[in-house]
Amino acid sequence: MFRFIHSSDLHLGKRFGNFSGDLPGRLREARHGVIARLAQHAREQGADTILLAGDTFDTETPAPDVRRQALAEMRHHAPLRWVILPGNHDSLQAAQLWATLKAEAPANVFLATEPRPLALAPQVTLLPAPCTTRRPGRDLTEWMDAQTTPEGTVRLGLAHGAIRSFSEDAVGGDVIAPDRARRAGLAYLALGDWHGAVEVDSRTRYSGTPEPDRFKHERPGEALLVRLAGMDALPEVTALPTASFAWRSLDLHLLEGDDPLPVLKALLPEVRTRRQTLARVVATGRTRLAGHAALAAAVAEATPDFAVLELDDAALATACETDDLDRIDRAGALREAANALLAEANDASRSAAEREVAGAALARLYSYAQQSSTNAVAS
């Protein structure tokens, strides 16, 4: 039985420039912490090899501290063996990066920079397909088909990229044959690039990123423990939790008479987990102006508990009647603005995007008016 950990897309050094405060630093540190979590899983599961299927670094020019601290952490977990494959973010085109890694890598870190067999254990051979450039434009795993290995050898493939009809950016890029494992006689093909875990077939999987970095994928960050009893037996694959942050997209659907507050309360995770949670509340359906304002206020109230909490209300239709506008103002500039926004929100000649903007602005104006009224009463 040969056991190993399959992971990919650590993206060490990712900047997270779309966030502010100390959160980018916390997210970067969480990615570095993945190395220790992978090592812990390997020790607990009796595996001595960790395969990183590309994009270990977020760029072709990672900062020296990112590079050297990653290698130091891997060295710390010797005798565990780390195999690092160049991906599209840290491809072989970055010749200086890989030359530096070669000079600095400890003895337990192997750089899979050439498409040639690499012995992992007696009768276990790895066939890596390193990314030559960010977009190679060809199937870099093709060489595996013709590569011979001694009879009885367990053949593993390691690659990074999209398979046919399956690309992270949903364009072209049909570069890896989805049946490569069958064609090349692989017991298992470990893939990277797609950030969510996907089983392509019984012998081919994307591990997904161990530390998510977007709301796109529903599954939490994980790595895969793979057990192989030989070429003929199917691999036994177990998902292992690795993420320290949770990225959650929360669907909140309202009917016009619904009170949004209990619906939101039921959706939000428990308080003790919120500091490590980035959440997006996606509101759909239809509500009155008061309900829309109450929802926005409740999200704003809960936001400091979270790493990130945001409200996406672009698809939430807002019903408005005269008494709703009266709560903004009965006359004057505010009422004129509210009337104009309501007219724009209901104007069928405008684009859907324009109507959404007007509706959101009207809901915000209502919320400000109610807040001002509450503050005036309190004073």
C-alpha positions in Angstrom: 0.0 0.0 0.0 1.5 3.3 -1.1 0.0 6.4 0.5 0.5 10.1 -0.4 -1.1 13.5 0.0 -2.4 15.2 -3.1 -2.7 19.0 -2.9 -2.2 22.0 -5.2 -2.7 25.7 -5.6 -1.3 26.9 -2.3 -0.6 30.3 -4.0 1.9 31.3 -1.3 2.4 35.1 -1.2 -1.0 36.0 -2.7 -1.6 39.7 -1.9 -5.4 39.9 -1.5 -5.3 43.5 -2.4 -9.1 43.7 -2.7 -9.2 43.6 1.1 -8.1 46.2 3.7 -6.8 46.3 7.2 -5.0 43.3 8.6 -7.0 40.8 6.7 -4.7 40.4 3.7 -1.8 39.5 6.1 -4.0 37.0 7.9 -5.0 35.4 4.7 -1.4 35.2 3.5 -0.3 33.6 6.8 -3.1 31.1 6.5 -1.7 30.0 3.2 1.7 29.5 4.7 0.1 27.6 7.6 -1.2 25.0 5.0 2.3 23.5 4.8 2.2 22.5 8.5 -1.4 21.2 8.1 -0.5 19.0 5.1 2.5 17.6 7.0 0.3 16.8 10.0 -2.2 15.0 7.9 0.7 13.0 6.2 2.1 11.9 9.6 -1.3 11.0 10.9 -2.2 9.0 7.8 1.1 7.2 7.5 2.0 8.9 4.2 5.6 10.0 3.5 5.1 12.0 0.3 3.1 15.2 -0.4 2.5 16.0 -4.1 1.9 19.7 -4.9 0.3 19.9 -8.3 1.3 23.4 -9.3 0.9 27.0 -8.3 2.7 26.5 -5.0 3.6 30.2 -5.4 1.1 32.9 -6.6 3.5 34.6 -9.0 6.7 33.8 -10.9 8.5 36.3 -8.7 7.5 35.5 -5.1 9.2 37.7 -2.4 12.3 36.2 -0.9 10.7 35.8 2.5 7.7 33.9 1.0 10.0 31.5 -0.9 12.6 30.9 1.9 10.0 30.6 4.7 8.1 28.0 2.6 11.2 25.9 2.1 12.2 26.3 5.7 8.8 25.0 6.8 9.1 22.0 4.5 12.6 21.3 5.8 11.2 21.4 9.3 8.9 18.5 8.5 11.6 16.1 7.2 11.7 13.2 6.5 8.4 13.9 4.8 9.1 14.4 1.1 7.6 17.3 -0.9 7.3 17.2 -4.7 6.7 20.6 -6.2 5.4 20.9 -9.8 5.5 24.2 -11.7 2.0 25.5 -12.4 0.7 28.3 -14.6 1.3 30.9 -12.0 4.9 29.8 -11.2 5.8 28.2 -14.6 9.2 27.2 -15.8 9.3 30.5 -17.8 10.4 32.0 -14.5 13.8 30.5 -14.9 15.3 32.6 -12.1 12.7 31.3 -9.6 13.4 27.7 -10.3 17.1 28.1 -10.4 16.9 29.8 -6.9 14.6 27.1 -5.6 17.0 24.4 -6.9 19.9 26.1 -5.0 17.9 26.6 -1.8 15.7 23.5 -1.6 16.4 21.1 1.3 17.1 17.4 0.7 13.4 16.5 1.4 12.1 18.9 -1.3 12.0 17.6 -4.9 11.4 20.0 -7.9 9.5 18.2 -10.7 10.8 20.6 -13.4 11.4 18.0 -16.1 9.0 15.6 -17.8 10.9 12.5 -16.8 10.2 9.6 -14.4 10.8 10.2 -10.7 11.0 7.2 -8.3 8.9 7.7 -5.2 9.3 4.2 -3.7 10.1 0.7 -4.9 7.8 0.0 -7.9 6.2 3.5 -7.6 7.1 6.0 -10.3 5.8 9.6 -10.7 5.4 11.1 -14.2 5.3 14.9 -13.9 4.1 17.4 -16.5 5.6 20.8 -15.4 4.0 23.9 -16.9 6.5 25.4 -19.4 4.6 28.8 -19.6 1.5 30.3 -18.1 -0.6 29.0 -21.1 1.4 26.2 -22.8 -1.4 25.7 -25.5 -0.8 22.0 -25.7 -1.3 18.8 -23.6 1.8 18.6 -21.5 0.8 15.1 -20.2 1.0 13.5 -23.7 4.5 12.2 -23.1 3.2 9.9 -20.3 1.6 7.6 -22.8 4.8 6.4 -24.4 7.0 6.5 -21.3 7.9 3.0 -20.3 8.4 1.8 -16.7 9.4 -1.7 -15.3 6.6 -4.3 -15.3 4.5 -4.1 -12.1 5.4 -0.4 -11.5 2.6 1.8 -10.1 2.5 4.8 -12.3 1.4 8.2 -11.0 0.8 11.3 -13.0 1.2 14.9 -11.8 -0.1 17.8 -13.9 -1.5 21.3 -13.7 -4.2 22.7 -16.1 -7.6 22.4 -17.5 -9.2 19.3 -19.1 -11.5 19.3 -22.0 -14.7 21.3 -21.4 -13.5 22.2 -18.0 -11.5 25.4 -17.5 -11.4 27.7 -14.5 -11.8 30.8 -16.6 -14.4 29.2 -18.9 -12.4 29.8 -22.2 -10.7 27.5 -24.6 -7.7 25.8 -23.1 -8.6 22.2 -23.7 -5.1 21.1 -22.8 -5.2 17.9 -20.8 -7.0 14.8 -22.2 -9.7 13.9 -19.6 -8.9 10.2 -20.1 -5.1 10.6 -19.7 -5.0 8.2 -16.8 -6.4 5.4 -19.0 -4.3 6.3 -22.0 -1.0 6.4 -20.0 -1.8 3.5 -17.7 -1.8 5.6 -14.6 -3.0 4.4 -11.3 -3.8 8.0 -10.3 -3.5 11.4 -12.0 -3.1 14.2 -9.5 -4.2 17.5 -11.0 -4.0 21.2 -10.0 -5.5 24.4 -11.4 -9.2 24.1 -10.5 -9.6 25.6 -7.0 -12.5 23.2 -6.1 -12.1 19.5 -5.5 -13.4 17.5 -8.5 -13.4 13.8 -9.3 -12.9 13.6 -13.0 -13.0 9.8 -12.9 -12.0 7.1 -10.5 -8.3 7.6 -11.2 -8.2 11.4 -11.9 -8.9 14.2 -9.5 -8.4 17.9 -8.8 -7.6 18.3 -5.1 -8.7 22.0 -5.1 -6.8 24.6 -3.1 -6.3 23.7 0.6 -7.0 27.3 1.6 -9.9 28.9 -0.5 -9.5 32.4 -1.9 -12.9 33.1 -3.4 -16.6 32.5 -3.1 -16.8 30.5 -6.3 -16.4 27.0 -4.9 -18.8 25.5 -2.4 -16.6 22.9 -0.8 -14.2 23.9 2.0 -10.5 23.7 1.5 -9.1 20.2 1.6 -6.4 17.9 0.5 -6.6 14.3 -0.6 -5.2 11.2 1.0 -4.6 8.7 -1.7 -4.0 5.0 -1.0 -2.8 2.7 -3.8 -2.7 -1.1 -3.4 -1.3 -1.6 -7.0 -2.0 -0.8 -10.6 -5.1 -3.0 -10.8 -6.9 -1.7 -7.7 -8.8 1.5 -7.8 -7.3 4.3 -5.6 -8.9 4.9 -2.2 -9.3 8.7 -1.8 -10.2 10.5 1.4 -10.7 14.2 1.7 -8.9 15.8 4.6 -9.8 19.3 6.0 -7.1 21.9 5.6 -8.7 25.4 5.6 -8.4 27.9 8.4 -10.7 30.4 6.7 -14.2 29.6 5.4 -15.5 31.4 2.3 -19.3 31.1 2.2 -22.0 32.3 -0.2 -25.3 32.4 1.6 -28.5 32.4 -0.4 -31.3 34.4 1.1 -34.6 34.4 -0.8 -37.5 36.6 0.3 -41.2 36.9 -0.5 -42.8 40.3 -0.2 -44.3 39.6 3.2 -41.3 37.9 4.8 -39.4 39.4 7.7 -35.8 39.2 6.5 -34.2 39.3 10.0 -35.0 35.7 11.2 -34.1 34.5 7.7 -30.7 36.2 7.9 -30.2 35.0 11.5 -30.7 31.4 10.5 -28.2 31.7 7.6 -25.3 33.3 9.5 -22.8 30.9 11.1 -22.4 30.7 14.8 -20.6 33.6 16.5 -17.4 31.8 17.5 -16.6 30.9 13.8 -17.2 34.3 12.3 -13.7 35.8 12.7 -12.4 33.1 10.3 -15.4 33.5 7.9 -15.7 35.5 4.7 -19.4 35.5 3.8 -21.5 37.0 1.1 -25.3 37.2 1.6 -26.9 36.9 -1.8 -30.4 38.3 -1.5 -33.1 37.4 -4.1 -36.8 37.6 -4.4 -38.9 40.6 -3.4 -39.4 42.8 -0.3 -40.7 46.1 0.8 -38.4 49.1 1.3 -38.7 48.6 5.1 -37.6 45.0 4.7 -34.7 45.9 2.4 -33.5 48.6 4.8 -33.8 46.2 7.8 -31.8 43.6 6.0 -29.0 46.0 5.1 -28.9 47.3 8.7 -28.7 43.8 10.1 -25.8 42.9 7.8 -24.0 46.1 8.7 -24.6 45.3 12.4 -23.1 41.8 12.1 -20.2 42.8 9.9 -17.6 43.5 12.6 -18.0 39.9 13.8 -16.6 38.6 10.5 -13.4 38.6 8.5 -15.7 39.8 5.7 -19.5 40.1 5.5 -21.1 41.7 2.5 -24.6 42.0 1.1 -25.3 41.3 -2.6 -28.8 42.7 -3.2 -28.6 43.3 -6.9 -31.2 40.6 -7.6 -33.5 41.6 -4.7 -36.6 43.5 -6.1 -37.9 46.2 -3.9 -41.6 46.9 -3.8 -42.5 50.5 -2.9 -45.8 52.2 -2.2 -46.8 55.8 -1.3 -46.6 55.2 2.5 -43.0 53.9 2.0 -42.1 57.2 0.4 -43.9 59.1 3.1 -41.5 57.6 5.6 -38.6 59.2 3.7 -40.3 62.6 3.5 -43.7 63.9 2.6 -42.3 66.8 0.6 -39.1 68.7 -0.3 -35.9 67.6 -1.9 -35.7 64.2 -0.3 -39.2 63.3 -1.5 -38.4 64.6 -5.0 -35.3 62.4 -5.0 -37.3 59.4 -3.8 -39.9 59.9 -6.5 -37.3 60.2 -9.2 -35.5 57.0 -8.0 -38.8 55.1 -7.9 -39.6 56.2 -11.4 -36.3 55.1 -12.7 -36.6 51.7 -10.9 -39.9 51.1 -12.6 -39.0 52.5 -16.0 -39.2 49.6 -18.4 -37.3 51.5 -21.1 -34.1 51.5 -18.9 -31.8 48.5 -18.7 -32.1 46.0 -15.9 -28.8 47.2 -14.5 -30.0 50.8 -14.4 -33.2 49.8 -12.7 -31.3 47.8 -10.1 -29.0 50.8 -9.3 -32.1 53.1 -8.9 -33.8 50.5 -6.7 -30.7 50.0 -4.5 -30.3 53.8 -4.2 -33.9 54.2 -3.2 -33.5 51.5 -0.5 -30.4 53.3 0.8 -32.2 56.6 0.9 -35.0 55.0 2.9 -32.4 53.5 5.3 -30.7 56.9 5.8 -34.0 58.6 6.4 -35.0 56.0 9.0 -31.7 56.3 10.7 -31.9 60.1 10.8 -35.4 59.9 12.2 -34.2 57.4 14.9 -31.3 59.7 15.8 -33.5 62.7 16.0 -35.9 61.0 18.4 -33.0 59.8 20.6 -31.5 63.3 20.9 
